[in-house]
Amino acid sequence: MKTKILELKRHLLTGTSHMLPFIVAGGVLLALSVMLNGKGAQPEGAFLTGIWDMGIAGFTLFVPVLGGYIAYSIADRPALAPGMIGAYLANQVNAGFLGAIIVGFIAGYVVLQLKRIPLSNKLKAISTYFILPIGGTFIVSGLVIWVIGSPIAMAMESLNLWLQGMAGASKAFLGAILGGMTAFDMGGPVNKVATLFAQTQVGTQPWLMGGVGVAICVPPLGMFLATLLSPKRYTPEEREAGKAAGIMGCIGITEGAIPFAAADPLRVIPAIVLGGIVGNVTAFMLGVLNHAPWGGLIVLPVVDGRLFYLLATIAGSVTTALIVNALKKPITEREEKNQDAEEDSLELDFE
């Protein structure tokens, strides 16, 4: 079991390492365009819109890259196309990066099974570039389009209706729901339902964006703070990603935390969800008003209760950082544990 878990983690880390440059480049460019615009919203004008589009391109590509390289790690080059195309389609139905991870694993193991089909020598020669990619893409994409897509769309619609029905709930309860949803998948479908709910009411109920604006920036800022407080728990690549996450968090780009969540979802996602809840509820209870449909520190000029907004952001970020660092072990301990597990598996295989 330990060997299998390590193998799955290796596949996941392969996808994450290839995804990281796309999300960092895309996120920093998006942050730059919003920062130069100075209005806490999508920029206007040819130059800033061009920078925005570059960032969006990075964010569009990182999802298929993540799915494709998870599949590649499992079944080599023939799995790249099924993984990337399947993850792209999953993103089209709003499955987000979590959908890309699931599709990447499905694609990898589908192609691995297809490789076991006996073929003649002539067909084997073309299977890598023709039979396996086409067959794998058809199976995986078919699952996404005809099996996964409709349930996800229905679930998101139900979530939206449920949130609308919760509009009259207590501020603390609604803040916990919106904060947790906003942080959960960092720009994915659950996040979009929560943020859109607040954004569409920014003109009449700006207190909703007061909390959600905090929850938007808590995941990346929390992970940035975590890498600063305990660098021994993170690889050099993760520490660099932490710096980029800090920039993205200040500009209100939740996706800055995705590299950490993709590499270690069982520890990172609970930590950022709890941080998002603390930040959102704190802002709600302190009466923060945010008049921009955006988050992060860049919206401070249009926030009523700026000090409380900053306090809520700090509270949520510190919560995330402390929890994730409490759950993670230092890199050296994890490497020793992995090495022991590999040695145990070798002994078992030898016997």
C-alpha positions as CSV (number, residue, x, y, z in Angstrom):
1,M,0.0,0.0,0.0
2,K,2.8,2.4,0.9
3,T,4.5,1.7,-2.5
4,K,1.3,2.4,-4.3
5,I,0.7,5.7,-2.5
6,L,4.2,6.8,-3.3
7,E,3.7,5.9,-6.9
8,L,0.5,7.9,-7.1
9,K,2.3,10.8,-5.5
10,R,5.1,10.6,-8.0
11,H,2.6,10.8,-10.9
12,L,0.9,13.8,-9.2
13,L,4.2,15.6,-8.6
14,T,5.2,15.1,-12.2
15,G,2.0,16.9,-13.3
16,T,2.5,19.6,-10.8
17,S,6.1,20.3,-11.7
18,H,5.2,20.7,-15.4
19,M,2.2,22.9,-14.5
20,L,4.0,25.3,-12.2
21,P,5.7,27.5,-14.8
22,F,2.3,28.1,-16.5
23,I,0.5,29.1,-13.4
24,V,3.3,31.3,-12.1
25,A,3.8,33.1,-15.5
26,G,0.0,33.4,-16.0
27,G,-0.7,34.5,-12.4
28,V,2.1,37.1,-12.3
29,L,1.1,38.6,-15.7
30,L,-2.6,38.8,-14.5
31,A,-1.5,40.4,-11.3
32,L,0.6,42.9,-13.2
33,S,-2.2,43.9,-15.5
34,V,-4.7,44.4,-12.5
35,M,-2.1,46.2,-10.5
36,L,-1.2,48.7,-13.3
37,N,-4.9,49.2,-13.9
38,G,-5.4,50.2,-10.3
39,K,-9.1,49.6,-10.1
40,G,-9.3,46.1,-8.7
41,A,-11.0,44.8,-11.9
42,Q,-10.3,43.5,-15.4
43,P,-8.2,46.1,-17.1
44,E,-9.1,48.3,-20.0
45,G,-6.9,49.6,-22.9
46,A,-4.9,47.7,-25.5
47,F,-1.7,47.3,-23.5
48,L,-3.1,46.2,-20.2
49,T,-5.7,44.0,-21.9
50,G,-2.8,42.3,-23.8
51,I,-1.0,41.5,-20.6
52,W,-4.3,40.2,-19.1
53,D,-4.8,38.0,-22.1
54,M,-1.2,36.6,-21.7
55,G,-2.1,35.7,-18.1
56,I,-5.4,34.1,-19.1
57,A,-3.5,32.0,-21.6
58,G,-1.2,30.7,-18.9
59,F,-4.2,29.9,-16.7
60,T,-6.0,28.2,-19.6
61,L,-3.0,26.0,-20.4
62,F,-2.0,24.9,-16.9
63,V,-5.1,22.7,-16.5
64,P,-4.4,20.5,-19.6
65,V,-0.7,20.4,-18.8
66,L,-1.4,19.1,-15.3
67,G,-3.7,16.4,-16.6
68,G,-1.4,15.5,-19.5
69,Y,1.7,15.1,-17.5
70,I,0.0,13.0,-14.8
71,A,-1.0,10.7,-17.6
72,Y,2.4,10.8,-19.1
73,S,4.0,9.8,-15.8
74,I,1.8,6.7,-15.8
75,A,1.8,5.5,-19.4
76,D,4.5,7.6,-21.2
77,R,4.0,9.6,-24.4
78,P,0.9,7.8,-25.8
79,A,-1.0,9.2,-22.7
80,L,-0.1,12.8,-23.3
81,A,-2.9,13.6,-25.8
82,P,-5.6,11.7,-23.9
83,G,-4.6,13.4,-20.6
84,M,-4.3,16.9,-22.0
85,I,-7.4,16.8,-24.2
86,G,-9.5,15.2,-21.4
87,A,-8.3,17.7,-18.9
88,Y,-9.1,20.6,-21.3
89,L,-12.6,19.3,-21.8
90,A,-13.0,18.8,-18.0
91,N,-12.1,22.5,-17.6
92,Q,-14.7,23.4,-20.2
93,V,-17.4,21.8,-18.0
94,N,-16.0,23.7,-15.0
95,A,-14.3,20.8,-13.3
96,G,-11.2,22.9,-12.6
97,F,-7.8,21.6,-11.5
98,L,-9.3,18.9,-9.4
99,G,-11.1,17.6,-12.5
100,A,-7.7,17.7,-14.4
101,I,-6.1,15.6,-11.7
102,I,-8.8,13.0,-11.8
103,V,-8.9,12.9,-15.7
104,G,-5.1,12.7,-15.8
105,F,-5.1,9.6,-13.7
106,I,-8.0,8.1,-15.7
107,A,-6.2,8.8,-19.0
108,G,-2.9,7.3,-17.7
109,Y,-4.5,4.1,-16.6
110,V,-6.7,3.8,-19.6
111,V,-3.7,4.0,-21.9
112,L,-1.8,1.6,-19.7
113,Q,-4.6,-1.0,-20.2
114,L,-4.7,-0.3,-23.9
115,K,-1.0,-1.1,-24.1
116,R,-1.8,-4.6,-22.9
117,I,-3.9,-5.4,-25.9
118,P,-1.9,-7.8,-28.1
119,L,-1.0,-6.3,-31.5
120,S,0.9,-7.5,-34.5
121,N,4.4,-6.2,-35.1
122,K,3.2,-3.8,-37.8
123,L,0.5,-2.3,-35.6
124,K,2.9,-2.0,-32.6
125,A,5.1,0.2,-34.7
126,I,2.3,2.8,-35.1
127,S,0.5,2.3,-31.8
128,T,2.5,4.9,-29.9
129,Y,1.7,7.7,-32.3
130,F,-1.7,6.6,-33.7
131,I,-3.7,3.8,-32.1
132,L,-3.0,4.5,-28.4
133,P,-3.4,8.3,-28.5
134,I,-6.6,8.1,-30.6
135,G,-8.2,5.3,-28.6
136,G,-7.2,6.8,-25.3
137,T,-8.5,10.3,-26.3
138,F,-11.8,8.9,-27.5
139,I,-12.4,6.9,-24.2
140,V,-11.3,9.6,-21.8
141,S,-12.9,12.5,-23.7
142,G,-16.1,10.4,-24.0
143,L,-16.2,9.9,-20.3
144,V,-15.8,13.7,-19.7
145,I,-18.4,14.8,-22.3
146,W,-21.1,12.1,-21.8
147,V,-20.6,11.0,-18.2
148,I,-18.9,13.6,-16.1
149,G,-20.1,16.9,-17.7
150,S,-23.8,16.8,-17.0
151,P,-23.6,15.8,-13.3
152,I,-21.0,18.6,-12.7
153,A,-23.3,21.2,-14.4
154,M,-26.3,20.1,-12.4
155,A,-24.2,20.2,-9.1
156,M,-23.1,23.7,-9.8
157,E,-26.6,24.9,-10.6
158,S,-27.9,23.3,-7.4
159,L,-25.1,25.0,-5.4
160,N,-26.0,28.3,-6.8
161,L,-29.7,27.9,-6.0
162,W,-28.8,26.7,-2.5
163,L,-26.6,29.8,-1.9
164,Q,-29.4,32.0,-3.1
165,G,-31.7,30.3,-0.5
166,M,-29.1,31.0,2.2
167,A,-29.2,34.7,1.6
168,G,-31.2,35.3,4.8
169,A,-29.0,33.2,7.1
170,S,-26.8,34.6,9.9
171,K,-23.7,36.4,8.8
172,A,-21.4,34.0,10.6
173,F,-23.0,30.9,9.0
174,L,-23.1,32.4,5.5
175,G,-19.6,33.7,5.9
176,A,-18.4,30.2,6.8
177,I,-20.1,28.7,3.7
178,L,-18.8,31.4,1.3
179,G,-15.3,31.4,2.8
180,G,-15.0,27.7,2.6
181,M,-16.4,27.5,-1.0
182,T,-14.2,30.4,-2.2
183,A,-11.0,28.8,-0.9
184,F,-11.9,25.1,-1.7
185,D,-10.8,24.8,-5.3
186,M,-9.1,28.1,-6.0
187,G,-10.8,29.4,-9.1
188,G,-12.6,26.2,-9.8
189,P,-16.4,25.6,-10.1
190,V,-17.1,25.8,-6.3
191,N,-15.1,29.0,-6.0
192,K,-16.8,30.5,-9.0
193,V,-20.3,29.9,-7.6
194,A,-19.4,31.6,-4.3
195,T,-17.6,34.6,-5.8
196,L,-20.2,35.2,-8.5
197,F,-22.9,35.1,-5.8
198,A,-21.1,38.0,-4.0
199,Q,-20.0,39.9,-7.2
200,T,-23.5,40.1,-8.6
201,Q,-24.7,41.9,-5.4
202,V,-21.8,44.2,-4.9
203,G,-23.9,47.2,-5.7
204,T,-26.6,46.5,-3.1
205,Q,-24.8,44.3,-0.5
206,P,-21.1,45.2,-0.6
207,W,-20.6,43.3,2.7
208,L,-20.7,40.1,0.8
209,M,-17.6,41.1,-1.2
210,G,-16.1,42.4,2.0
211,G,-15.8,38.8,3.2
212,V,-15.4,37.0,-0.1
213,G,-12.7,39.5,-1.1
214,V,-10.7,38.4,1.9
215,A,-11.3,34.7,1.2
216,I,-10.1,35.1,-2.4
217,C,-6.6,36.2,-1.3
218,V,-6.2,34.0,1.9
219,P,-5.1,30.7,0.1
220,P,-2.1,32.2,-1.8
221,L,-1.2,34.5,1.0
222,G,-1.5,31.7,3.6
223,M,0.8,29.4,1.5
224,F,3.3,32.3,1.0
225,L,3.4,32.8,4.8
226,A,3.7,29.1,5.4
227,T,6.8,28.9,3.2
228,L,8.3,31.8,5.1
229,L,7.5,30.4,8.6
230,S,8.8,26.9,7.9
231,P,11.0,26.7,4.8
232,K,12.3,23.2,5.7
233,R,8.8,21.8,5.0
234,Y,9.0,22.9,1.3
235,T,11.2,22.1,-1.7
236,P,13.1,25.0,-3.3
237,E,10.6,25.0,-6.2
238,E,7.7,25.3,-3.7
239,R,9.5,28.2,-1.9
240,E,9.8,30.0,-5.2
241,A,6.1,29.3,-5.9
242,G,5.4,30.7,-2.5
243,K,6.8,34.1,-3.6
244,A,4.7,34.1,-6.7
245,A,1.7,33.1,-4.6
246,G,2.3,36.1,-2.3
247,I,2.2,38.5,-5.3
248,M,-1.0,36.8,-6.6
249,G,-2.7,36.9,-3.2
250,C,-2.1,40.7,-2.9
251,I,-3.8,41.2,-6.3
252,G,-6.7,38.8,-5.6
253,I,-5.8,35.8,-7.7
254,T,-6.7,32.7,-5.7
255,E,-5.1,30.3,-8.2
256,G,-1.7,31.2,-6.6
257,A,-2.2,28.3,-4.1
258,I,-3.0,25.7,-6.7
259,P,0.6,24.3,-7.1
260,F,0.6,23.5,-3.3
261,A,-2.9,22.0,-3.4
262,A,-2.2,19.9,-6.5
263,A,1.0,18.5,-4.9
264,D,-0.4,17.8,-1.5
265,P,-4.3,18.1,-1.6
266,L,-5.0,16.2,1.7
267,R,-3.0,18.7,3.8
268,V,-3.3,21.9,1.8
269,I,-7.0,22.0,0.9
270,P,-8.3,21.6,4.5
271,A,-5.8,24.3,5.7
272,I,-6.9,26.9,3.1
273,V,-10.6,26.1,3.5
274,L,-10.3,26.8,7.3
275,G,-8.3,30.0,6.6
276,G,-10.9,31.1,4.1
277,I,-13.7,30.5,6.7
278,V,-11.8,32.5,9.4
279,G,-11.0,35.4,7.0
280,N,-14.6,35.6,5.6
281,V,-16.4,35.3,8.9
282,T,-14.1,37.9,10.5
283,A,-14.7,40.4,7.7
284,F,-18.5,39.8,7.9
285,M,-18.7,40.2,11.7
286,L,-16.6,43.4,11.6
287,G,-18.8,45.0,9.0
288,V,-16.3,45.3,6.1
289,L,-17.7,46.7,2.9
290,N,-15.9,46.1,-0.5
291,H,-17.3,48.0,-3.4
292,A,-15.3,46.2,-6.1
293,P,-16.1,42.8,-7.5
294,W,-12.6,41.7,-6.7
295,G,-10.4,40.6,-3.8
296,G,-6.9,41.0,-2.4
297,L,-5.2,44.0,-1.1
298,I,-5.5,45.9,-4.4
299,V,-9.2,46.8,-3.6
300,L,-8.3,48.6,-0.3
301,P,-9.0,52.1,-1.9
302,V,-12.7,51.1,-2.3
303,V,-13.1,49.2,1.0
304,D,-14.9,50.7,4.0
305,G,-13.2,49.4,7.1
306,R,-9.8,48.9,5.6
307,L,-8.1,48.1,9.0
308,F,-10.7,45.4,9.6
309,Y,-10.2,44.1,6.1
310,L,-6.5,43.8,6.7
311,L,-7.1,42.1,10.1
312,A,-9.4,39.6,8.5
313,T,-6.9,38.8,5.8
314,I,-4.1,38.4,8.3
315,A,-6.3,36.1,10.5
316,G,-7.2,33.9,7.6
317,S,-3.7,33.7,6.2
318,V,-2.1,32.9,9.6
319,T,-4.7,30.2,10.2
320,T,-3.9,28.6,6.8
321,A,-0.1,28.8,7.4
322,L,-0.2,27.4,10.9
323,I,-2.5,24.5,10.0
324,V,-0.7,23.4,6.8
325,N,2.7,23.6,8.6
326,A,1.4,21.5,11.5
327,L,0.2,18.9,9.0
328,K,3.3,18.8,6.9
329,K,6.6,17.2,8.0
330,P,10.0,18.6,7.1
331,I,11.3,17.5,3.7
332,T,14.2,15.4,5.2
333,E,11.7,13.4,7.3
334,R,9.5,12.7,4.3
335,E,12.4,11.7,2.2
336,E,13.6,9.2,4.9
337,K,10.1,7.8,5.2
338,N,9.9,7.4,1.4
339,Q,13.3,5.7,1.3
340,D,12.2,3.3,4.1
341,A,9.0,2.5,2.2
342,E,11.0,1.8,-1.0
343,E,13.4,-0.5,0.8
344,D,10.5,-2.4,2.4
345,S,8.9,-2.8,-1.1
346,L,12.2,-4.1,-2.5
347,E,12.5,-6.7,0.3
348,L,8.9,-7.8,-0.4
349,D,9.6,-8.1,-4.1
350,F,12.8,-10.1,-3.5
351,E,11.0,-12.6,-1.3
